[in-house]
Structures are given as C-alpha cells and as structure tokens.
Amino acid sequence: MSIFIEKINNAFENILKKSNLQGRIIIEKPREESNGDFSTNFAMINSKLNNMKPLDLASQLVKSLNETNLFEKVEIAGPGFINMTMKNDFLKDVLNKIIKEKDHYGSSDKKDFKYNIEIVSANPTGYLHIGHARNGSIGDSVARMLKFLGYQVETEHYTNDAGNQINISASTLFYQYLKLLNIEVQPPEEMYGGDMYVEVAKLFLDKYGDKFKDNRLNGNIIDDEEVHKIFRKESISFFLEIIKNQLKMLGVQIDLFSSEAQIYAQNEVEKTLSLYENLGKTYWKDDALWIKTTELGDDKDRVLKKANGEFTYISGDLASHNVRFQRSNANKYVNFWGADHHGYIPRIKAGLTLLGYPKDILEIDIYQMVRVIKDGQEVKMSKRRGTAIWLIDLIEMVGKDSTRYMLVSKPPTSHMDFDLDLVMSKNSANPVYYAQYATARAFKILEKAQEHGLTLNNTNFNLLDNEKEKQIIMLLDSFNKTIEYAATSRLPSVVCDYIQNLAKKFHSYYSEFKFFDEQNKELSTQRCILVEAIYQVLSNAFNLIGIDVVNEM
C-alpha cells in the first residue's frame, strides 16, 4: 500500500473512533494537482449514516485532520470533498523504502490464493502470429504482476493437437517433403500456406531421408495409415517446439503444456459426459446427446455427442477444463481468448457450472485483433508468405521489448494499430524509446555520482523541497497501488501508463534542475538518491511487463 494512503487511513480510523463516526474511507488522487495530494468524499457518502449534513461532517473532519500533523493543508471543496496536501516530512519514508527493498519494492506479502492462467493455446500447425503475441504478452504480464503481489500463479498452454487441422498440417508437410525430393505430386485438398512448411519439411527430410518417397496423398490423408500417423506426430512435435522457442523469444513463461489429444486418449471426454448424465444435466434428442446449458443463461442447449457418435468441440473443451480444474486446484482460472470466441463464453461457463463448479471460478478475457501499419498502410502479408504477420517477423524488425511493450500498452478490449514507423523511431514519440531512455539517463547520472565521489546512503531528504520532486516521490509511492489495480483488473496497459507518467516527470525534472553542485554536495546527494529511486521503480515496472532495463542508448 502507499505509505501516504496508509498514514491517512490510520489517521481517519483514529478520528472516526474518537468521534464515534461511521463510514467507508475512500482516499483518491485528485484529477488536478492544484487540488492537493489526496482527496476523499467521505463526508458526502457517509453524511446520512452519521446523521449530519455533508459540509458539517467535512468541517469536523478537517479540524481533526489538521491536528494530526500530517498535512500542510486540508480544505473543503464543493459540496463536501476534502482535499489534503501532505507535509514534505514524510517524503523520506518513500525513498528509504525504495532503496531498502530494491527489486521487491511495490510487491505484497504472499497470499493463500492460486491462479491458473491459460496463455496463447495455439494450434501446433504453424508459427505464432501477432494475435498470439498479444495474447502471450498480456497473459505473461498479468502472471508476472500477480506473482509480484504474492499470489501463487501457474501458467498453461492448451495445445490443440487433435482434430482435422492436424491432418491438414500433416498433409501439407508431406507435400512439401515430396517436393524437396523433386517428386511431382498433386497438392492436398486443403493445405496451409507459408514458407515455414518448407523449412519444417527440411527438418523432416534431415531426420527421415527419402524413406517415404513412394507414398502418396489421398485428399488430406497419406495412403499408409502408419506413415500418416508419423507425419501427424512429427508435425505436432516440430511446430510445438517452434511455438515454445518463439514464446521464449518473447519472454513468455509457460509452466505446463497440456494436450487436447491426451484428453481424448485418456477417455476424459467420455468420463466428463458421464458426470453430466449422472447429474441429470443431459438428455437425448434426435439420437444426439444434449447438455442443459439454458438452465444457466445460454441461449440454447448444446449438443455434446452427435447422432453419428462424434463428440462436438464443446465436449472436448468442457472435459479439458474439468481435467485442468482437478489437476491445478486453483482458486481462480483465467483464459485469454480472441474476440472471435466471444459468443462461446456463456456456453462454456454454463457447462462448467453444471458440473458443480462455482459460477465465477473461470474468467475469460477477450482481446481484440492487431493491425500492423507501415507508411500509413496496413501490412497484411508476412515475408514468410503466410496469411498473417508472424511474431518472428515482429521480433526481427523491432525486437522483443518493443513488441511486448506495444502489445500490452492498450487495454485488451481495444483494437490496436501496431505502427512500425513509430516503434522504429528514436525519439520521444516512441513510448518504448521514451521509457528506456529514462532508465539510461538515470543510470548515467548514477555513474556520474560515483565519479563525483558521492556516497548515496542518506536517510534524510530535507532538501528535496520543490514541487517537481514532491510530485515524483508521490508517484513513486503509488507504485504498489497501481500494480494492485493493474493485476486484479488484468490490465498491464495501466503499468505502461504509469511508466510513461514517471518517465515524463523525470525527463522534465532532468531538463530543469542541476544534479551536481560542488558548492552543495548534500543537495547533489539527495537528488541522486531520488534518481536511484526512479531508476529502481522503472526497473521493477519494466520487469512486470517483460521488457529489459536499458542503461545506455
């Protein structure tokens, strides 16, 4: 919690207790800095509870707050708002806490609460595209923030390695394999595009040589069942390894890779459907098995098993979630899904609730698509001739840091334009450059402090008395509260906003004030410690969204 807000809350609680007053205490930052450091609407929202007029209650509180010796000024505004300006005496507490806690500053105590977060969950049929990259960057940043706040966090990638898409992948790989052997063959009925399949076929050729040169395609199936199984298995293996490597390049950590194929192989779908039948939540109609999802808000009941005996997509999905819930035993499960899955949410949540799970145990966050812009125009094709912009292309063009930062800089529900020209520019218009330039600038100052022989171990900061310094320290103090909101709301964009705000204040401070004064080494020392604190908090914030701290630009 903010040191200042904690002091204000303690003061309020003591006042309420002594004055026999009741009500919820809400302390906020005013929209305008001219209205003080903090404000509260306590008198307005709790006047009836205390049988007083808002202004009378506010006047009583202001009088008591002024007696606490915390504030430079306490004023009533409008119909009963209370604006509070803190004394500078307590700024030292913030800086001392940052310097002492270092990488842990802003974190919270460990909690007896576990999250399981499903991230990316791509089909192992190709490279990761920019949508996967946004999913991974957001999900991984949320996981980092929750861990920072003391939660237990498990991340999971559900691999869609069953179904016809694997047949298409296998037949595409086989087709490219035969072409590498200079064998003329008709393409499969359905196939995936992109030079990546040629690259993977080369890996296959290195492993197996021309062993399968005499086999041929029949539609999307290889004419030998065992050979087809080999190409299915190898296509999954090759592409899953590529996916893992690309996630690693993006800085995304996955604790567990689960498998759709394994769900079917272990008969988990049949087991889950039996659970529904035993609970009386299914019925037969037109020789198909249906689940009663309308009982929990779905617009219609859903088919679990078709008349021909095939399981529907939702059957596998419900079974995989049931296995996941039983295995992980988390308190909360979170999925990040693309916007095209929005209509699927009510039915999957209804199905899980019918199994007896709490209604809110699973939360599904939707993220919108990303357009890549170059020279003012949308870039639609990858240089690898696929049908999307691949993650590997972005990393090669702009790097991991710029890719991640930009993809988490907007709320997931917002459509996003990824402007390549902006991201590759080296000026203040580029938010990634602007943020990393702040740490490079701070690091340079700290190096100069050593050259000037300054020992940065002060605990007193009485000379940091101008308004810019105070506002920076107040912002540093709000770091934990900012991360708590960003993590629990699953909005890493809030951290980006904080970074930009702190970087802006620091750059402005740097341009206006002198950091090294031979005539006043004490002031120089205190300002350099403030810079050290800024560098530390920016470093902590960078880590939470998975970008590197830059010390030289």
N, C-alpha and C positions, 0 to 999 in steps of 0.2 A: 504493500500500500504506500501511497505518497506520504512522506514524512509530514508535510504540511497538513494534508487532509486528516491524518491520524491525530495530530495535535488539535485541530479544530473540532473533530468529532469528540475527543476526550473532554474538551472544554464545554461543548454543548451538553454532553451527558451529565457532567457535574452541575451545570446550570439548571438543567431540567429536573435533576434530582433535588437540588436545594430549593427550587421554586415550585416544586410539585406540579410541573408541567408534563404534558404527554405529546407524543407525535414522532413521526419518522423523520430522521435527519438526512437531508439530501444536500451535498456540497458539490458545486459545479464551478467550472471556469466560465467567467462572463465572456460574451461574444466580443466585447470591446475591452482592450487592456486598460482604457481610461476608467472603467468601472471597477477597478480593483483587481486583486489576485484571485479571489474566490467570491462566490455568491450563494445564497440559499433562499428558497421560497418557503421556508419552514413556517413563518408567521401566516402566510396566505393559505397554505393547505391544512394547517392544524388549528386555525382560529376557532372553528366551531367545536372541535374536540376539547379545547381549553376554555370555551365559553367567553371568548374575548374578541374584540374587533382586531382585524389584521394589523392595523397601524399601532394599536395599543400593545399588542403582543410583540411586535417588532421593536417598539421603543424599549420595552422591558428587557428584551434580549440584547439590544445594542448596549444598554447600560451595563449589563453583566459581562458582555464580551470585552468591553473596554477595560474592565477591572482585571482581566486575565494576564495582561502584559504581553500578549501575543501579537497585537496588531498595532500598526502605525495609524490606521484609521478604520473606523467602522461606520457605515452610513446607511440610512434608509433610502430606497429608491422606489418611485412609483407607488403602487398600492400596498407595498409591504415587503418588497425584496430587501435583503440585507447584503450589502457589498462590503467585502473585507479586504484590506490591504495589510499584508504581513510585514512585521519588522524584519530588517536585514539580519538581525542577530542569529536567526536560525538557518541562514543560507549555508553556514559552515557545516551543519549536520548532514546536508545533502552531499556536499563534496567529500567529506570524510567517509561517508558510507560508500560512495562510488569507489574511492581509492582503496578502501579496505576490502570490498567484496569483489572488485575487478570483474572477471568473466561471469560471476554469479549475480552481479547487480541487476535488479529487476526481476529476479526469479522468486519463486514462492516455495513454501515448505511442501514436503511430499504429501500426497493425498492418497487415501484408500479408495481410489476410483480408477477404473481401467477403460480406455478407449481402444476399439479396434477399427482401423480406418482402411477402407478399400481404395487403392490408388491405381489409376490407369486402366488395368484389366483389359489389355489389348488382345486382339486375335493374333496368334503367332503365325501370321501369313504375310508379313512384310515389315518394313521399317515403321518406327513411330512417326506420326505426323504432328503438325502443330497443335491440333486439338488434344492429342495425348500429352504433349509437352505442357499445355496449360493445366490440364488435369494433374499431372505429376508435380508441377511447380507449386500449385495451390495446396494439394494434399500433403506434400512433404513439408511445406512451410507451416501448415496447421499442426502437423505432428511435432515439428521442432518446438513450436510455441507451447503446445500442451505439455511436452516433456519439461520445458523450461519452467513451467508453472507447477511442476510436481506431480503431474498425472502419470500413471502408467500408460504407455502407448504401444500398440502393436500395429504395424502396417502390413497390408496384404495385397497381393496382386492375384486376382482370379483369372486364370488362363483359360480362354475359350478354345480348348483344344479338341472339341468334339463337333460333329455336325458337318454339313456339306462344304463349308468354307475350307475345311482341311483337305477334302477331296480335290477341290479346285486348286489349292496350293500345291498338292502333291502332283497333280497332272501338269500344272504349269512348270514345276521344277523338272519333271520327267521330259517334257517337251524341250526345254532349254538344254537339258543334259544330252538328248539325242542330237540337237543342233550342234553342240560343241564337238560331237563325234562325226560331224558332217553327214548325218543321216537325214535324208529328206522325209519329212513326216507332216501329216496334217495337224494343225493346232487343235487343242481340245475344244469341246463345245463352249465351255466357259473357262476363261483364264485371267490371271492378274497381270497387269502391265507394270513396266518399270525395269530398268537395267539391274535392279537389285536381284532379280531372279537369275540373271546370267551370272552375277557374282556368286550367288549361293550354289548354282549348278556347278561352278568351277570347284567349289569346296567338295561337292558330292563326287565329282569326277576324280579329284585327288584321292578320295577315300576308297572308291569302288572301281576305278578304271572303267573299262568298257564291258563290265560284267553283264549289263542289262541291255546291250546293243540290239539284241534280237527281239525284245519285247516291243509292243505297240499299244497305242491308246484306243479305247473303245468309249467314245464320249469323254467323260471325265474319269474313267476308270482304266487302269492299266490291265492288260489282258491276263496277267498272272496275279492271283489274289495275294500271294506271299510277297511278290515284288511291290504290289500296290501298298501293302502294309509297311514295307520298308521305306517307301517314299513318303508315306504319311508320317511315319515316326521320325524320319530324318528331317523332313521339312519343319516339323514342330520343333525338333531339337535345335536345328540351325537358327531358325528365326527367334526362338525363345532366348537363345544365347545372345543374339544380336540385340534383342529388346533389353536384356539385362545390362549389356555393355552400354547401350545408349542411355539408359536410366542412370547408370553410374556416371557417365559423362555429364549428365545434367545435375548430378549431385543428389539424386533421389535415392533414399534408402528404403528398401523393401525387406521386411523381416521374413515373410513367408510367401512363396509362390504356390498357390493351390491350383487344382486341376479339375476342369469340368469332366474330362474323360474318366478321371478317377472316381468321380461321383457316380457315374454310370457303371463303371467296372465293379464297384463295391456294393451295387444294388441299393444305393442310398435313395434313389428316386422311388423305387417300389416301397421301401421302408417308410418314406415320408408320406406317400399316398395311403399306406395302411394306417398311419397315425390319424390322418383326416377321416378315413372311413370309420375307425373306432370311436372318434369323437362325434360322429354323426354329422359331419360337415360336408359330405359329398352325396351325390345322387346320380343315378344312371338315366340317361335320356338319349334316344336315337342311337343306342349302342355305344354311347360315349360317356366317360366319367366326368362329372362337373363338380366344381367347388363353389360353395355358397358365399362368394365374396360380397354379394349385395347386402348381406347381413351387417357388413361393416363399411358401407358407404360406396362400394364400387358401383358403376352404372349398370353392370350386368354380371351374371355369374360366368365363370371361365371354365373352359374345357381343360382337363388335366391329361386325359388319355383319349385319343381319337378312336373312332369305330374300327379302324384298321389295326389298332394296338399300339400305334406310335404315341410317344409322350410329346406333349406340347412344350414350347420353350419355357413357359412359366413353371412347369413341373420341375424341370432341372434347376431353375432359379430358386424355387422355394426349397428344394432339397439341399442345394448348396448353402443357402443361408442357414438352414437348420443345422447342418453339419458345422458350419462356421460358428454359430452361436454356442453349440455344445462344446466345441473344441476350445474356443477362446475364453468363454465365461466372462466376457467383459460387461461393464455396466452400460456402455453406450457403443453403438455401431454406427459408423458414418460411411456412406458411399458418395463418391463424386461421379455424376453421370452427365453425359452430353444432353443438350436441350431436346434432341430428338427422342429422348426417353421419358419426357415429362409425363405423358399420358399413362405410362407404365407404373408410375409410383403408387397410385391408390390401390391397384390390384395386388402388388407385391406386399404392401404394408397390411392390407386386409388379410391376405393369405397367412402371413406370419402371426397376426393377432389371433386368427382362428386356431392356430396351434397352441395358443395359451401364453404367448409372449406379450409383455407389456406393449401397449399401443405405441409408445414413444421410444422404444428401445432402439429402433433404427431410424436414422435421419438421413435423407437423401438430398444433397445439394446439387443443383443444376448449374452447369457452366455453359456460357454461350460460345459460339464459334469465333474464330480469329481470322481476320483478313490480313494478308501481307501486302504492304504498299511500297512501291518503288517508283520514284519520279512521278508521284501523284496518281499512279495507276495500280490496280490490283494485280499482284503476281499470282497466277493460278497454277502454274506448272512447275514441278521440281526439275532441276537439272538432271535428275536421275530418271526422267521421263515417266514418272508416275502420274497419279491424278490428284496429288495433294503436295503441299510443302512439307518436306520431311524435317524432323527435328535435327538430323545430322547436318542438313543444309544450313539451318539457322546457326548452329554452333560453329560451323566452319566460317560463316560470314561475319557474325558479330560476337561470338564467344559465349561461354556458359553464363557469365554474370549478367550480361545484357539480356540474354534470352530469358533467364529466370526473372530478373527484376521487372522487365516489361510485362511479362505474362501474369505476374501477381499484382501489378500496380493498379489494376481496375477491379472492382467487385466482380465476382464470377458471373453474376446475372447480367452484366453489361456486355454488349457486343464490343469487340475490340479491333482497332486497326493497329497492326504492328508496322510502324513506319521505319523501313530500313535506313533511309537517308538520315532521319533524326537520330537513330540509335548509333549510327556510324560517325556522326558528327562529334567533334571535340570542342564543345562549348557549353555554356550554361543552359542552353535549350534542351540538351540531352540530360534527362534526370539521372541516368546511371553515371555519366561522366561527372555531373554536378555533385552527386553524393560521394563518389570515390575520390574526387578532388579534395573534398573536405577532410577525409582521413589523411590523404597525402600531405595536405597543407599543415594539419595538426602535427603529424609526425615530424615534419621539417622543423617546426617550432620547438618540439621537444628535443630534437637533436641539437639545435642552437642553444637550448637551455644548458645542455651538458657542456658545450663549448664555452659558454659564459661562466661555467663553474657554479651554476645554481643547484642547490640541493632541494628537491621537491618533496619535502616531508612536513610541510606546515600543517597545523591543525586549526589555525586562526586565519580567517579571511576577512578581516575588518576593513581592508582597503578596497574590496570589491563592492563599491557602493553606488555605481552608476546604474541607470535603469536597464541598459542593454545586458549588463552582467546579471542583474537580478532576473530578468526575463529568461535568459538562457538557463540559469540554475533552476528556476521554476519548471521549465520544460524538462530538464533532466530528472527532476523529482517526479514527474508524471509518467515516467517510462513504464513502471510496473503496472499502473492502472491502464495504460494504453495497451500493453501486451495482454492483460487480462480480458479486455474488451475484444481485441483482435482475435484471440484464441477461442474464446467461448462463442463468438459470433462467426468464427471460421472465415475471417476477412483479413488475410495478410496485406491487402491493399492499405489497411489502416497503418501498418508498420511503415509502408512506403511513404505515406503522407507524413508520418512522424519524422522519418529520415529527411525528407525534403524540407520540413519546417526547421529542424535543428541545423541542417546544412546551411539554409538561408540565413538564419540568425548568426551562425558562426562566421560565414563569409562577410556579412555586414559588420560584425564586430572586428574582424581582422582588418578590414579596409579603413576603419575609423580610429582604432586605438594602437598605441605603441606597446610592444611586448617586452622590449629590453631597454631599460633605463639605468645607466651606470650610477646615476645620482639617487636612484630609488630601487635598490635591489629587492627590497621586501615586496613592493608592488609587482615587480617583474616576476618574482617567485610565485606570488599568489595568482597572477594571470596565467602563468604557465601551468599551474596545477589545475586551473579551470580548463585549459586546453586539454590537459591529460584526461580530465573527466569527460569532456566532449568526445575525445578520441575513443575512450573506453565504451561509452554508451553507443556511439555509432557502430563500433565493432560488434557489440552484443546484438544490436538490431540487424546488422548485415548477416550475422550467423543465423538468425531466426528465419530469414528468407533465403538463405543458402547462397549468398554471394561473398566473394573474397574481400578482405580488407586490403586496400592498396596504399602502400607507403611512399610510392614515388610515381610521378606521372611526367 
